Amino acid sequence: DKKAAIVFSQARDVEDIHAKLYKRALERLMADEEVETDYYVCTVCGYIEERKPEDPCPVCMAKPEKFDPVA
């Protein structure tokens, strides 16, 4: 099924990005670095951006308006 393949492909891409974010957060924690970062999540695919997005989602091409701030 083509739709399922697209969803799994997007999930793989998003999880790769999440892993990089987790690694960076752990490095900052271990370095006792205080970081003020605003995170925004794509409500379509789950991609997370470290700033308010100005461009479409790089994973699913959703418009920037589809991103919600992470509380």
C-alpha positions in Angstrom: 0.0 0.0 0.0 1.5 3.3 -1.1 0.0 5.3 1.7 1.4 3.0 4.3 4.8 3.1 2.7 4.8 6.9 2.9 3.8 6.9 6.6 6.5 4.4 7.5 9.1 6.4 5.5 8.1 9.6 7.3 8.1 7.9 10.7 11.7 6.6 10.0 12.8 10.1 9.0 11.2 11.7 12.1 12.7 9.2 14.5 16.1 9.7 13.0 15.7 13.5 13.8 14.4 12.7 17.3 17.4 10.6 18.0 19.7 13.5 17.1 17.7 15.9 19.3 17.9 13.4 22.2 21.7 13.1 21.8 22.1 16.9 21.7 19.9 17.3 24.8 21.9 14.6 26.6 25.2 16.3 25.7 23.9 19.7 26.9 22.8 18.0 30.1 26.1 16.3 30.7 27.9 19.6 30.1 25.5 21.3 32.6 24.6 23.7 29.8 21.5 25.8 30.3 19.6 26.2 27.0 16.6 28.3 26.2 15.1 26.6 23.2 11.6 26.7 21.9 10.5 23.5 20.2 7.7 23.1 17.7 6.1 19.9 16.5 4.5 19.2 13.1 1.0 18.1 13.8 1.0 16.0 10.6 4.1 13.8 11.0 5.7 14.6 14.4 8.8 16.3 13.1 10.3 18.6 15.8 11.9 21.9 15.0 14.1 23.8 17.5 12.7 27.2 16.5 9.5 28.6 15.1 9.4 27.2 11.5 9.3 29.5 8.6 9.4 26.8 5.9 7.3 23.8 5.2 8.1 20.6 7.2 11.1 18.9 5.6 9.5 15.5 6.2 5.9 15.8 5.1 5.8 19.3 3.5 3.1 20.6 5.9 2.8 24.4 6.1 4.5 26.2 9.0 1.0 26.9 10.4 0.7 23.1 11.1 3.4 23.3 13.8 2.4 23.7 17.5 4.7 24.9 20.3 5.8 22.2 22.7 4.8 23.1 26.2 
